[in-house]
Amino acid sequence: MSINVLLGLQWGDEGKGKVVDYLAPNYNVIARFQGGPNAGHTLEFDDTKHVLHQIPSGVFRSGTKNIIGNGVVLDPIILQREIEALQQKGVDPTENLFISKKAQLILPTHRLLDAAYEQSKGDKKIGSTLKGIGPTYQDKIGRLGLRVGDVLREDFASLYKHRAEAHKKKLDSYQYPCELESLEQEFWEAIDFLRQLNLIDSEIYLHDQLANNIPILAEGAQGSLLDIDFGSYPFVTSSTTTAAGACTGLGIAPRHIGEVFGIFKAYCTRVGAGPFPTELHDALGEELRKKGSEFGATTGRPRRCCWLDLPALNYAVKLNGVNQLFMMKADVLNEMDEISVCTHYQLSDGSKIDYIPHDLRDNVVTPIYKTLPGWDFDVNSVSHFSDLPESFLNYVQFIEEFVKVPINLVSLGPKRLQTLIKAETILANN
């Protein structure tokens, strides 16, 4: 039995939450392998919208076990709020939620450091969500961090104080105010709450599931083009968002990886600063933003919008070894006479490439477009993949031929039922 991996292929916000929820009945275990509360996975069903930040997106499927893996950085305050919000909606995730003891803890001072670092950059801000993600990963790599399992130690309060004092000195050097009283009160209440949850050695749990042929889906956060190594550095997140991150973030060997499901939008979006070659600065970009409700699920910030970038998509497909593509938000392009697709970048020396170069600054690459016919149809009237308009199917085929991977799922809206699958697609574990 293998672990299938589902991840985003663009700059995040691709629609991973909806697809995980849709696929969850095929799996007994859903496991988050990286990121933290900077994620915002949106799910919509029964006329209700849900946004998850740290809890895996299988939480709404009864009987599904949900794992927060060791590669995740966990904010206990946000976790408590998230669980209590779900409970108020009649969903109690605590029984089937399991948290790795090796996951790193986000401390209140991490969030303050995040804000201090971002403020110090001035007009060179990277667009951090200010959730403390970067400083927490810095402590992890520096072998200074506190882990979830540490909350069970008798000396945890002393460990926390030592780390917080070190952070305060850094904040003083940035002349950033350090008002911790209310934050620490919330933090200690959340730590008491965390101690009551299922804290486990998640890698051992997952190995046992594999040995018993239990279907598992690894859920990624953010997107491949925000990867710390292969994204548009330095405008990236602080974790490994590619398929390789599922191995380190869950403690599983590469030989256990099965299908890799890559999710992408029929167009592109990005939140925050950083290069974005095909960005639309005109009325069309605003139309995409409004039609697609392109505002950050975590920050509420408006997303930058642009045409589909095939060199970027092809790059992400190769990085992840994707063998099935899922195209999201195709309905947003509905009613457009023409649709443009970026097929190549032109470099400053006049040469053309079809991949992301080391330097993706706006003055280095110029996108080259191909224009395709648009489509117009009632998304609610289509129930089979083959019933989609010819121009839509041609768009799908054009992308498939470019990246050499089949598009086996198309989303035509935010709801569970607004999802079409090719008949020959195999979505469950092999």
Secondary structure per residue as TSV (DSSP state, phi and psi in degrees):
chain	resnum	aa	ss	phi	psi
A	1	M	-	360.0	138.0
A	2	S	-	-109.9	164.7
A	3	I	E	-100.3	121.1
A	4	N	E	-83.4	149.9
A	5	V	E	-121.6	133.5
A	6	L	E	-121.7	125.3
A	7	L	E	-150.5	165.6
A	8	G	E	-87.3	147.0
A	9	L	S	-109.8	2.3
A	10	Q	S	-120.1	-136.9
A	11	W	S	-100.1	33.1
A	12	G	S	88.8	175.4
A	13	D	-	61.7	30.5
A	14	E	S	-80.2	-18.8
A	15	G	S	111.9	27.5
A	16	K	H	-61.9	-39.4
A	17	G	H	-59.4	-44.2
A	18	K	H	-61.9	-43.7
A	19	V	H	-70.2	-39.5
A	20	V	H	-60.3	-45.4
A	21	D	H	-60.4	-39.8
A	22	Y	H	-67.2	-39.2
A	23	L	H	-84.6	-16.8
A	24	A	G	-51.2	-37.1
A	25	P	G	-59.5	-18.2
A	26	N	G	-84.4	-5.5
A	27	Y	-	-131.2	147.8
A	28	N	S	-90.7	-22.4
A	29	V	E	-135.3	132.3
A	30	I	E	-117.3	128.6
A	31	A	E	-129.2	120.3
A	32	R	E	-79.3	134.9
A	33	F	-	-116.7	-5.1
A	34	Q	S	-164.4	176.6
A	35	G	B	77.8	-169.2
A	36	G	-	-158.5	-144.6
A	37	P	T	-72.6	2.9
A	38	N	T	-73.6	-13.0
A	39	A	-	-79.3	151.7
A	40	G	-	-143.3	93.5
A	41	H	E	-97.5	114.5
A	42	T	E	-98.1	131.5
A	43	L	E	-127.9	142.0
A	44	E	E	-136.1	122.1
A	45	F	E	-159.9	157.8
A	46	D	T	52.6	38.0
A	47	D	T	60.0	25.6
A	48	T	E	-130.8	136.5
A	49	K	E	-99.7	134.7
A	50	H	E	-124.6	138.9
A	51	V	E	-122.8	121.7
A	52	L	E	-106.4	141.0
A	53	H	S	-113.5	-38.4
A	54	Q	S	-126.1	-26.6
A	55	I	S	-79.9	134.1
A	56	P	-	-57.6	152.6
A	57	S	T	-78.7	3.4
A	58	G	T	-88.1	6.0
A	59	V	T	-65.1	-22.1
A	60	F	T	-88.9	-0.2
A	61	R	S	-103.7	114.9
A	62	S	T	-62.0	137.6
A	63	G	T	89.5	-14.3
A	64	T	-	-80.2	128.9
A	65	K	E	-83.5	136.3
A	66	N	E	-120.3	121.8
A	67	I	E	-111.2	130.3
A	68	I	E	-99.1	109.3
A	69	G	-	-78.8	175.1
A	70	N	T	-66.5	-22.7
A	71	G	T	-79.4	-5.9
A	72	V	B	-84.7	146.8
A	73	V	E	-103.6	126.6
A	74	L	E	-112.4	126.3
A	75	D	-	-97.5	109.5
A	76	P	H	-64.3	-28.7
A	77	I	H	-67.0	-49.5
A	78	I	H	-66.7	-36.4
A	79	L	H	-61.3	-45.5
A	80	Q	H	-61.4	-44.9
A	81	R	H	-61.3	-40.5
A	82	E	H	-65.2	-44.0
A	83	I	H	-65.2	-44.2
A	84	E	H	-65.9	-35.4
A	85	A	H	-65.1	-39.8
A	86	L	H	-65.7	-40.8
A	87	Q	H	-62.9	-35.5
A	88	Q	H	-66.6	-23.5
A	89	K	T	-94.8	10.8
A	90	G	T	86.6	11.9
A	91	V	-	-115.7	118.4
A	92	D	-	-108.0	104.3
A	93	P	-	-84.2	-6.1
A	94	T	S	-65.4	-34.0
A	95	E	T	-66.3	-39.6
A	96	N	T	-105.3	16.9
A	97	L	E	-106.8	126.8
A	98	F	E	-127.1	133.7
A	99	I	E	-120.0	130.5
A	100	S	E	-65.6	132.7
A	101	K	T	-66.0	-17.6
A	102	K	T	-92.4	-2.3
A	103	A	S	-67.6	141.9
A	104	Q	E	-79.4	144.9
A	105	L	E	-91.7	134.0
A	106	I	-	-87.0	120.6
A	107	L	-	-94.5	159.6
A	108	P	H	-55.3	-35.9
A	109	T	H	-71.2	-24.3
A	110	H	H	-63.0	-41.3
A	111	R	H	-66.1	-39.3
A	112	L	H	-67.0	-40.7
A	113	L	H	-62.3	-39.9
A	114	D	H	-57.2	-46.1
A	115	A	H	-67.0	-38.7
A	116	A	H	-65.9	-44.4
A	117	Y	H	-61.7	-44.2
A	118	E	H	-65.3	-42.4
A	119	Q	H	-62.7	-37.2
A	120	S	H	-67.5	-20.2
A	121	K	T	-78.7	-13.6
A	122	G	G	59.5	-127.7
A	123	D	G	-78.1	3.3
A	124	K	G	-103.6	24.6
A	125	K	-	-57.6	145.7
A	126	I	-	-92.6	-8.2
A	127	G	-	88.3	35.0
A	128	S	-	-59.3	148.1
A	129	T	-	-77.7	-6.8
A	130	L	-	63.2	31.2
A	131	K	S	-95.3	3.3
A	132	G	S	85.6	13.0
A	133	I	H	-64.6	-55.2
A	134	G	H	-57.6	-52.8
A	135	P	H	-60.0	-32.1
A	136	T	H	-68.3	-44.5
A	137	Y	H	-65.7	-32.4
A	138	Q	H	-61.8	-44.6
A	139	D	H	-63.9	-37.7
A	140	K	H	-61.5	-51.3
A	141	I	H	-65.5	-32.4
A	142	G	T	-79.9	2.0
A	143	R	T	59.8	39.6
A	144	L	-	-120.4	-9.0
A	145	G	-	-75.0	165.0
A	146	L	-	-104.7	141.7
A	147	R	B	-111.9	163.2
A	148	V	G	-55.1	-41.5
A	149	G	G	-62.2	-23.0
A	150	D	G	-65.9	-21.9
A	151	V	G	-67.1	-14.7
A	152	L	G	-88.4	-6.8
A	153	R	S	-80.3	147.7
A	154	E	T	-67.9	-26.8
A	155	D	T	-98.4	21.3
A	156	F	H	-60.8	-39.0
A	157	A	H	-60.1	-39.0
A	158	S	H	-68.8	-40.3
A	159	L	H	-61.9	-43.7
A	160	Y	H	-61.7	-47.1
A	161	K	H	-59.7	-42.9
A	162	H	H	-60.8	-44.3
A	163	R	H	-70.1	-40.8
A	164	A	H	-64.1	-38.7
A	165	E	H	-63.9	-39.8
A	166	A	H	-63.7	-38.8
A	167	H	H	-67.3	-37.6
A	168	K	H	-61.2	-37.9
A	169	K	H	-63.9	-39.6
A	170	K	H	-63.9	-43.2
A	171	L	H	-61.8	-37.9
A	172	D	H	-62.4	-39.0
A	173	S	H	-67.1	-25.9
A	174	Y	T	-92.4	1.4
A	175	Q	T	52.4	42.6
A	176	Y	-	-104.8	131.3
A	177	P	-	-60.8	138.5
A	178	C	-	-121.0	80.9
A	179	E	-	-99.9	98.5
A	180	L	-	-103.5	-12.3
A	181	E	H	-55.2	-53.7
A	182	S	H	-70.1	-36.8
A	183	L	H	-64.8	-40.9
A	184	E	H	-70.5	-33.5
A	185	Q	H	-61.7	-46.1
A	186	E	H	-62.2	-39.8
A	187	F	H	-62.1	-47.1
A	188	W	H	-69.8	-33.1
A	189	E	H	-64.4	-40.8
A	190	A	H	-69.0	-33.7
A	191	I	H	-64.7	-42.8
A	192	D	H	-60.6	-39.5
A	193	F	H	-65.1	-43.2
A	194	L	H	-61.7	-38.1
A	195	R	H	-62.1	-21.0
A	196	Q	T	-87.1	-7.2
A	197	L	S	-88.2	176.7
A	198	N	E	-83.2	97.7
A	199	L	E	-99.0	120.8
A	200	I	E	-136.3	168.4
A	201	D	-	-85.2	89.5
A	202	S	H	-65.3	-29.3
A	203	E	H	-65.8	-36.7
A	204	I	H	-68.3	-41.8
A	205	Y	H	-58.7	-45.9
A	206	L	H	-67.3	-38.1
A	207	H	H	-62.0	-39.7
A	208	D	H	-64.4	-39.8
A	209	Q	H	-63.6	-42.8
A	210	L	H	-61.3	-42.8
A	211	A	H	-63.3	-25.9
A	212	N	T	-101.0	15.4
A	213	N	T	58.3	38.7
A	214	I	-	-87.5	126.1
A	215	P	-	-64.7	130.8
A	216	I	E	-129.3	137.8
A	217	L	E	-120.7	123.7
A	218	A	E	-90.0	127.5
A	219	E	E	-107.7	121.4
A	220	G	-	-91.5	163.0
A	221	A	-	-122.4	167.0
A	222	Q	S	55.9	-145.4
A	223	G	-	-146.6	161.7
A	224	S	G	-60.5	-30.7
A	225	L	G	-82.8	5.7
A	226	L	G	-111.2	9.3
A	227	D	-	-61.1	142.8
A	228	I	T	-62.6	-29.9
A	229	D	T	-95.8	-40.7
A	230	F	T	-113.0	0.2
A	231	G	S	-81.1	-174.5
A	232	S	S	-79.9	69.5
A	233	Y	T	-57.5	138.9
A	234	P	T	-89.4	7.7
A	235	F	S	-86.1	64.4
A	236	V	S	-134.7	174.6
A	237	T	-	-88.6	-176.2
A	238	S	S	-105.0	14.3
A	239	S	S	-131.7	172.4
A	240	T	-	-88.1	107.1
A	241	T	-	-93.3	-1.8
A	242	T	S	-87.7	178.0
A	243	A	T	-59.3	-29.9
A	244	A	H	-60.8	-29.4
A	245	G	H	-65.5	-23.5
A	246	A	H	-67.0	-32.5
A	247	C	H	-71.0	-52.3
A	248	T	H	-73.3	-30.1
A	249	G	H	-84.0	-7.9
A	250	L	H	-128.0	-11.6
A	251	G	T	77.8	38.6
A	252	I	-	-119.2	150.0
A	253	A	-	-79.7	151.9
A	254	P	G	-55.4	-31.3
A	255	R	G	-67.0	-13.1
A	256	H	G	-89.9	-4.8
A	257	I	E	-78.0	128.1
A	258	G	E	-103.6	-111.5
A	259	E	E	-72.3	143.3
A	260	V	E	-117.5	109.8
A	261	F	E	-91.7	118.9
A	262	G	E	-105.4	124.3
A	263	I	E	-104.0	135.4
A	264	F	E	-146.1	153.4
A	265	K	E	-82.0	156.7
A	266	A	S	-68.4	-9.7
A	267	Y	S	-137.7	-167.5
A	268	C	E	-125.9	150.2
A	269	T	E	-138.8	159.8
A	270	R	E	-151.2	141.5
A	271	V	-	-108.0	137.4
A	272	G	S	87.0	-169.2
A	273	A	S	-81.6	171.7
A	274	G	S	122.2	159.7
A	275	P	-	-64.6	143.2
A	276	F	-	-153.3	80.3
A	277	P	T	-54.6	-38.4
A	278	T	T	-100.4	19.4
A	279	E	B	-57.6	138.5
A	280	L	-	-100.2	118.5
A	281	H	-	-100.1	11.1
A	282	D	S	-111.6	-165.6
A	283	A	H	-62.2	-31.2
A	284	L	H	-65.7	-39.2
A	285	G	H	-62.4	-39.6
A	286	E	H	-68.4	-36.1
A	287	E	H	-63.6	-43.3
A	288	L	H	-61.0	-41.0
A	289	R	H	-62.5	-42.5
A	290	K	H	-73.2	-46.3
A	291	K	H	-64.8	-35.3
A	292	G	T	-92.4	2.2
A	293	S	T	48.6	51.8
A	294	E	-	-85.8	79.4
A	295	F	B	-135.1	136.3
A	296	G	-	-56.5	131.0
A	297	A	T	-68.6	-25.0
A	298	T	T	-95.4	-43.9
A	299	T	T	-103.8	-21.9
A	300	G	-	79.9	-0.5
A	301	R	-	-69.2	143.5
A	302	P	B	-64.7	137.6
A	303	R	-	-87.7	144.2
A	304	R	E	-75.5	140.0
A	305	C	E	-122.9	151.1
A	306	C	E	-162.3	172.7
A	307	W	-	-67.1	163.1
A	308	L	E	-61.9	133.5
A	309	D	E	-107.6	99.7
A	310	L	H	-72.3	-36.6
A	311	P	H	-58.2	-40.7
A	312	A	H	-67.7	-42.1
A	313	L	H	-64.9	-44.4
A	314	N	H	-61.5	-39.9
A	315	Y	H	-60.3	-46.9
A	316	A	H	-67.1	-36.6
A	317	V	H	-60.8	-43.8
A	318	K	H	-67.9	-42.4
A	319	L	H	-58.3	-37.1
A	320	N	H	-97.6	-9.8
A	321	G	T	63.8	39.5
A	322	V	-	-64.6	134.1
A	323	N	-	-121.1	-1.6
A	324	Q	E	-143.2	133.1
A	325	L	E	-106.9	141.8
A	326	F	E	-121.4	120.3
A	327	M	E	-99.1	123.1
A	328	M	E	-105.9	157.8
A	329	K	-	56.8	33.3
A	330	A	G	-64.1	-25.1
A	331	D	G	-65.8	-23.3
A	332	V	G	-66.4	-28.6
A	333	L	G	-85.9	0.3
A	334	N	T	-60.0	148.3
A	335	E	T	71.6	18.1
A	336	M	-	-100.0	132.7
A	337	D	S	-67.1	-39.5
A	338	E	E	-136.6	151.6
A	339	I	E	-130.9	131.1
A	340	S	E	-98.7	147.7
A	341	V	E	-134.9	130.0
A	342	C	E	-78.6	123.9
A	343	T	E	-108.5	-24.0
A	344	H	E	-150.5	163.2
A	345	Y	E	-110.6	139.0
A	346	Q	E	-100.5	126.7
A	347	L	E	-85.4	169.4
A	348	S	T	-63.9	-21.4
A	349	D	T	-88.9	4.1
A	350	G	S	93.7	-10.2
A	351	S	-	-76.7	159.3
A	352	K	E	-115.8	140.7
A	353	I	E	-134.3	159.8
A	354	D	S	-121.9	33.5
A	355	Y	S	-145.0	170.8
A	356	I	-	-84.4	121.4
A	357	P	-	-79.2	175.4
A	358	H	S	-59.5	-40.6
A	359	D	-	-112.0	116.7
A	360	L	-	-114.2	30.0
A	361	R	-	-66.3	151.3
A	362	D	T	-58.0	-31.5
A	363	N	T	-86.5	2.9
A	364	V	T	-103.6	-38.5
A	365	V	E	-118.5	142.7
A	366	T	E	-121.6	123.0
A	367	P	E	-69.2	142.8
A	368	I	E	-111.5	129.0
A	369	Y	E	-110.5	154.3
A	370	K	E	-121.8	135.8
A	371	T	E	-100.6	133.0
A	372	L	E	-121.9	154.9
A	373	P	E	-64.2	143.5
A	374	G	-	-85.1	-168.0
A	375	W	-	-148.4	163.6
A	376	D	-	-149.1	117.8
A	377	F	-	-157.5	160.8
A	378	D	-	-82.8	108.7
A	379	V	G	-61.8	-26.2
A	380	N	G	-79.1	-9.7
A	381	S	G	-96.6	-5.1
A	382	V	-	-101.6	122.4
A	383	S	-	-119.9	-6.9
A	384	H	S	-132.2	144.1
A	385	F	G	-54.0	-42.8
A	386	S	G	-69.6	-14.4
A	387	D	G	-84.0	-4.4
A	388	L	S	-67.3	150.5
A	389	P	-	-58.6	154.3
A	390	E	H	-59.4	-41.9
A	391	S	H	-65.2	-33.5
A	392	F	H	-66.4	-47.5
A	393	L	H	-64.0	-32.2
A	394	N	H	-66.6	-37.8
A	395	Y	H	-61.9	-45.5
A	396	V	H	-59.5	-47.6
A	397	Q	H	-63.4	-38.3
A	398	F	H	-60.8	-43.8
A	399	I	H	-66.8	-44.8
A	400	E	H	-58.2	-43.6
A	401	E	H	-67.8	-31.7
A	402	F	H	-71.8	-47.1
A	403	V	H	-95.5	-8.9
A	404	K	T	62.0	36.5
A	405	V	S	-139.2	136.8
A	406	P	-	-73.0	144.1
A	407	I	E	-93.0	108.3
A	408	N	E	-104.8	-4.8
A	409	L	E	-144.1	137.4
A	410	V	E	-129.0	130.4
A	411	S	E	-102.0	130.6
A	412	L	-	-114.2	21.6
A	413	G	S	162.5	173.4
A	414	P	S	-77.1	-16.1
A	415	K	B	-84.3	156.4
A	416	R	T	-54.2	-43.8
A	417	L	T	-74.8	-13.6
A	418	Q	S	-87.5	53.6
A	419	T	E	-137.7	129.5
A	420	L	E	-116.9	138.1
A	421	I	E	-126.7	139.6
A	422	K	-	-65.6	141.2
A	423	A	T	-59.1	-32.6
A	424	E	T	-87.4	-1.2
A	425	T	-	-67.3	138.3
A	426	I	-	-110.7	107.7
A	427	L	-	-97.9	-26.1
A	428	A	S	-80.2	170.2
A	429	N	-	-61.6	148.8
A	430	N	-	-88.2	360.0
